[in-house]
Amino acid sequence: MAQKVVCVVGPTGCGKTKMGVLLAKKFRGEVVSCDSMQIYRGMVIGTAAPTAEEMDGVAHHMVGVIDPNENYSVARYACDAAKCTDDILARGKLPIIVGGTGLYLDALLKGHGFAEGQSGSPLREALEARMARDGGEALLEELRSVDPACAARLHPADRKRIIRALEVYYETGKTMTQHNLETQRVPMRYEPVYLGLAYEDREEMKRIIDLRVEQMVRDGLFEEVQALLDRGVSRSSTAFAAIGYKEALAYLDGLSSRGAAIDEIKLRSRQYAKRQLTWLRRNPDIHWYYWKKTRDFSSCLSFSTEILMNHGVC
């Protein structure tokens, strides 16, 4: 039988980190980060990775564990995070999975659904070379010939997913559609209890995100990006594709003014929060707590405690 875990989810800037710590302290838990960028070392400010003070003595896993020059996949995250989660359960503690990267969360909870693939493999490099030479429409047409259902969901500009679907087919002999159907029948690895945080007023969410970006800049976001460059992190690394880092890099390279970079970070962050909410609201099992003008963590903790008790977590 799958063991229960608690998942604290929501858009960027909604207080997930603090709520995760409060729950962990109350229920003898440990936090497993589910953020696709907090996994990188040296990327603290721009990813809002929890500081030692914010952790408040609670053990946190999957934060700052990967070199920014490494290629890191959702499949690898699911494997690494599962080891942490299983260890927490084996020690009789409660895993509190905290983060807003929905794809990573689904992969961890399901324990399946992603054929490994390998960055830098001959097949991947051949497909990427063909994509660069022939373009997205040519490879999408190739995908239509073997997996029309998958191809129908993709746009020629969605190059990564087109390459991934073809890679799965040529590696395994199974289409991405078949692969997904087969994995959907596999039982979940864990039994999640979802707690969602969001703002009652969308405009308040936008205001908080803007203030958060301004604080990141004051805390040294641009200096953090420069330090990563000084360490030898490649400008083409996946880490530098993160919101905040890409825009700061453009400023440091003289392609943007400081003010324009900050405005772009705010815009991209607000857009990302909207996409996170869209993803999460497809899940009917999330128990939502909506912040008003002030964030009452005491009230939210009481709400969360009742939910967890009703689900037999505590």
C-alpha positions as CSV (number, residue, x, y, z in Angstrom):
1,M,0.0,0.0,0.0
2,A,1.3,3.5,-0.9
3,Q,2.4,5.6,2.0
4,K,1.0,9.0,2.6
5,V,2.9,12.2,1.9
6,V,1.9,15.8,2.2
7,C,2.3,18.1,-0.9
8,V,2.3,21.9,-0.4
9,V,1.7,23.5,-3.8
10,G,0.8,26.8,-5.3
11,P,2.2,29.6,-7.5
12,T,5.5,31.4,-6.9
13,G,5.5,33.7,-3.9
14,C,2.6,32.2,-2.1
15,G,4.3,31.1,1.1
16,K,4.9,27.5,0.4
17,T,8.4,27.4,2.1
18,K,7.1,28.8,5.4
19,M,4.0,26.6,5.4
20,G,6.2,23.5,4.7
21,V,8.4,24.3,7.7
22,L,5.4,24.9,10.0
23,L,3.9,21.5,9.0
24,A,7.2,19.7,9.3
25,K,7.7,21.1,12.8
26,K,4.2,20.2,13.9
27,F,4.1,16.7,12.4
28,R,7.7,15.5,12.7
29,G,8.3,15.9,9.1
30,E,11.1,16.8,6.7
31,V,10.9,18.8,3.5
32,V,11.6,17.6,0.0
33,S,11.9,20.5,-2.4
34,C,10.0,20.1,-5.7
35,D,11.4,23.1,-7.6
36,S,13.2,22.5,-10.9
37,M,15.7,25.4,-10.2
38,Q,16.3,25.2,-6.4
39,I,18.2,22.0,-7.1
40,Y,21.2,23.9,-8.4
41,R,24.1,25.0,-6.2
42,G,24.8,28.7,-5.9
43,M,21.3,29.7,-7.2
44,V,19.8,30.9,-3.9
45,I,18.5,34.4,-4.4
46,G,16.8,34.0,-7.8
47,T,15.1,30.7,-7.0
48,A,14.1,31.8,-3.5
49,A,15.7,28.7,-2.1
50,P,15.1,28.5,1.7
51,T,17.9,30.0,3.8
52,A,19.1,28.4,7.0
53,E,17.0,30.9,9.0
54,E,13.9,30.0,6.9
55,M,14.5,26.3,7.4
56,D,14.3,26.9,11.1
57,G,16.0,23.6,11.9
58,V,13.9,21.5,9.6
59,A,15.8,19.1,7.3
60,H,15.4,20.1,3.6
61,H,16.2,17.8,0.7
62,M,16.8,18.4,-3.0
63,V,18.0,22.0,-2.5
64,G,21.4,23.0,-3.9
65,V,22.4,19.5,-4.8
66,I,23.4,19.8,-8.5
67,D,26.1,21.8,-10.3
68,P,24.5,24.4,-12.6
69,N,26.5,23.0,-15.5
70,E,24.8,19.6,-15.2
71,N,21.9,18.6,-17.4
72,Y,19.1,17.5,-15.1
73,S,15.9,15.8,-16.1
74,V,12.5,15.2,-14.6
75,A,13.2,11.5,-14.7
76,R,16.4,12.0,-12.7
77,Y,14.6,14.3,-10.2
78,A,11.9,11.6,-9.7
79,C,14.5,9.0,-8.9
80,D,16.6,11.3,-6.6
81,A,13.6,12.8,-4.7
82,A,12.1,9.3,-4.2
83,K,15.2,8.1,-2.5
84,C,14.9,11.1,-0.1
85,T,11.2,10.5,0.4
86,D,11.6,6.8,1.1
87,D,14.4,7.5,3.6
88,I,12.2,9.9,5.5
89,L,9.4,7.4,5.6
90,A,11.8,4.6,6.7
91,R,12.8,6.8,9.7
92,G,9.1,7.1,10.7
93,K,8.8,10.8,9.7
94,L,6.4,12.6,7.4
95,P,7.6,13.8,3.9
96,I,6.4,17.3,3.2
97,I,6.9,17.9,-0.5
98,V,7.1,21.6,-1.2
99,G,7.2,23.3,-4.6
100,G,5.5,24.6,-7.7
101,T,7.0,22.6,-10.5
102,G,4.0,20.5,-11.4
103,L,5.8,18.2,-13.8
104,Y,8.4,17.2,-11.2
105,L,5.7,16.6,-8.6
106,D,3.7,14.4,-10.8
107,A,6.7,12.4,-11.8
108,L,7.7,11.9,-8.1
109,L,4.3,10.8,-6.9
110,K,3.6,8.5,-9.8
111,G,7.0,7.0,-9.9
112,H,6.7,6.4,-13.6
113,G,5.8,8.1,-16.9
114,F,9.2,9.2,-18.1
115,A,11.5,7.1,-20.3
116,E,15.0,8.1,-19.3
117,G,16.6,9.4,-22.5
118,Q,20.1,10.7,-22.3
119,S,21.4,14.2,-23.1
120,G,24.4,13.9,-25.3
121,S,23.5,10.5,-26.6
122,P,24.1,9.8,-30.3
123,L,20.4,9.6,-31.0
124,R,19.6,12.8,-29.1
125,E,22.4,14.7,-30.9
126,A,21.3,13.4,-34.3
127,L,17.7,14.5,-33.7
128,E,18.9,17.9,-32.5
129,A,21.1,18.3,-35.5
130,R,18.2,17.4,-37.8
131,M,16.0,19.8,-36.0
132,A,18.5,22.6,-36.5
133,R,18.9,21.8,-40.1
134,D,15.3,20.9,-41.2
135,G,13.1,22.7,-38.7
136,G,10.3,21.8,-36.4
137,E,7.7,21.1,-39.1
138,A,9.8,18.5,-40.8
139,L,10.3,16.5,-37.6
140,L,6.7,17.0,-36.5
141,E,5.6,15.4,-39.8
142,E,7.9,12.5,-39.1
143,L,6.3,12.2,-35.7
144,R,2.8,12.3,-37.3
145,S,3.7,9.2,-39.3
146,V,4.4,7.1,-36.2
147,D,2.4,8.8,-33.4
148,P,-0.3,11.0,-34.8
149,A,-2.1,11.4,-31.5
150,C,1.1,12.9,-29.9
151,A,1.9,15.0,-32.9
152,A,-1.6,16.5,-32.9
153,R,-0.9,18.0,-29.4
154,L,2.4,19.7,-30.5
155,H,3.3,22.8,-32.3
156,P,6.3,22.9,-34.7
157,A,7.9,25.4,-32.3
158,D,7.7,22.9,-29.4
159,R,11.1,21.4,-30.5
160,K,12.1,19.7,-27.2
161,R,8.9,17.7,-27.0
162,I,9.0,16.7,-30.7
163,I,12.6,15.5,-30.2
164,R,11.6,13.7,-27.0
165,A,8.7,11.9,-28.6
166,L,10.8,10.7,-31.5
167,E,13.6,9.7,-29.1
168,V,11.2,7.5,-27.1
169,Y,9.9,5.9,-30.2
170,Y,13.4,5.1,-31.7
171,E,14.8,4.0,-28.3
172,T,11.9,1.8,-27.2
173,G,9.8,0.9,-30.3
174,K,6.8,2.4,-28.4
175,T,5.1,5.7,-29.2
176,M,4.9,8.4,-26.6
177,T,1.1,7.9,-26.6
178,Q,1.5,4.1,-25.9
179,H,4.1,4.8,-23.3
180,N,1.8,7.3,-21.5
181,L,-1.2,4.9,-21.6
182,E,0.8,2.0,-20.2
183,T,2.2,4.1,-17.3
184,Q,-1.2,5.5,-16.4
185,R,-2.2,2.0,-15.3
186,V,0.6,1.7,-12.8
187,P,-0.3,2.4,-9.2
188,M,0.9,5.7,-7.6
189,R,4.2,5.4,-5.7
190,Y,2.8,7.6,-2.9
191,E,-0.6,8.6,-1.6
192,P,-0.6,12.4,-1.7
193,V,-2.6,14.8,0.4
194,Y,-2.5,18.1,-1.4
195,L,-2.6,21.5,0.3
196,G,-2.8,24.5,-2.1
197,L,-1.9,28.1,-1.3
198,A,-3.1,30.9,-3.5
199,Y,-4.3,34.5,-3.3
200,E,-8.0,35.4,-3.2
201,D,-7.3,38.5,-5.3
202,R,-5.2,38.0,-8.4
203,E,-4.0,41.6,-8.3
204,E,-2.6,41.0,-4.8
205,M,-0.7,38.0,-6.1
206,K,0.9,40.2,-8.9
207,R,1.8,42.9,-6.3
208,I,3.5,40.4,-4.0
209,I,5.4,38.9,-7.0
210,D,6.6,42.3,-8.0
211,L,7.7,43.1,-4.5
212,R,9.5,39.8,-4.3
213,V,11.5,40.5,-7.4
214,E,12.5,43.9,-6.1
215,Q,13.7,42.2,-2.9
216,M,15.7,39.7,-4.9
217,V,17.5,42.5,-6.7
218,R,18.3,44.2,-3.4
219,D,19.5,40.9,-2.0
220,G,22.0,40.6,-4.9
221,L,20.4,38.7,-7.8
222,F,22.6,40.3,-10.4
223,E,25.7,39.7,-8.3
224,E,24.7,36.1,-7.9
225,V,24.5,35.6,-11.7
226,Q,27.9,37.3,-12.1
227,A,29.3,34.9,-9.4
228,L,27.9,31.9,-11.4
229,L,29.6,33.2,-14.6
230,D,32.8,33.7,-12.6
231,R,32.6,30.1,-11.5
232,G,32.5,29.0,-15.1
233,V,28.8,28.2,-15.5
234,S,28.0,28.1,-19.2
235,R,25.6,30.7,-20.6
236,S,23.9,27.9,-22.5
237,S,23.2,25.8,-19.3
238,T,19.7,24.9,-18.3
239,A,20.2,26.7,-15.0
240,F,20.5,30.0,-16.8
241,A,17.2,29.5,-18.5
242,A,15.5,30.1,-15.2
243,I,13.3,33.2,-14.7
244,G,15.5,35.9,-13.3
245,Y,18.8,34.4,-14.4
246,K,18.1,34.7,-18.1
247,E,17.1,38.3,-17.8
248,A,19.9,39.2,-15.4
249,L,22.4,37.6,-17.9
250,A,21.0,39.8,-20.7
251,Y,21.7,42.8,-18.6
252,L,25.2,41.7,-17.6
253,D,26.0,41.0,-21.3
254,G,24.9,44.5,-22.2
255,L,21.8,43.4,-24.1
256,S,19.3,45.1,-21.7
257,S,19.2,47.9,-19.2
258,R,19.0,47.1,-15.5
259,G,15.5,48.5,-15.3
260,A,14.3,46.6,-18.3
261,A,15.7,43.4,-17.0
262,I,13.9,43.9,-13.6
263,D,10.6,44.7,-15.4
264,E,11.0,41.5,-17.6
265,I,11.7,39.4,-14.5
266,K,8.5,40.7,-12.9
267,L,6.5,40.0,-16.1
268,R,7.9,36.5,-16.6
269,S,7.3,35.7,-12.9
270,R,3.7,36.8,-13.1
271,Q,3.2,34.8,-16.3
272,Y,4.8,31.7,-14.6
273,A,2.5,32.0,-11.6
274,K,-0.5,32.0,-13.9
275,R,0.7,28.9,-15.7
276,Q,1.3,27.2,-12.3
277,L,-2.3,27.9,-11.2
278,T,-3.6,26.6,-14.5
279,W,-1.6,23.3,-14.1
280,L,-2.6,22.9,-10.4
281,R,-6.3,23.6,-10.9
282,R,-6.7,20.6,-13.1
283,N,-6.2,18.5,-9.9
284,P,-9.5,18.2,-8.1
285,D,-7.8,16.7,-5.0
286,I,-6.1,19.9,-3.9
287,H,-7.4,21.5,-0.7
288,W,-7.0,25.3,-1.4
289,Y,-6.4,27.9,1.2
290,Y,-6.8,31.5,-0.1
291,W,-4.8,34.3,1.4
292,K,-6.5,37.7,1.8
293,K,-4.5,41.0,2.2
294,T,-2.5,39.5,5.0
295,R,-1.1,36.0,5.2
296,D,-2.4,34.4,8.4
297,F,-0.2,31.3,8.7
298,S,-1.7,30.3,12.0
299,S,-5.1,30.0,10.4
300,C,-3.7,28.2,7.5
301,L,-1.9,25.7,9.8
302,S,-5.2,25.0,11.6
303,F,-6.9,24.5,8.2
304,S,-4.1,22.2,7.1
305,T,-4.1,20.2,10.3
306,E,-7.8,19.5,9.9
307,I,-7.3,18.3,6.3
308,L,-4.4,16.0,7.3
309,M,-6.4,14.6,10.3
310,N,-9.4,13.9,8.0
311,H,-7.0,12.0,5.6
312,G,-5.5,9.9,8.4
313,V,-2.0,11.5,8.1
314,C,-1.8,12.4,11.8
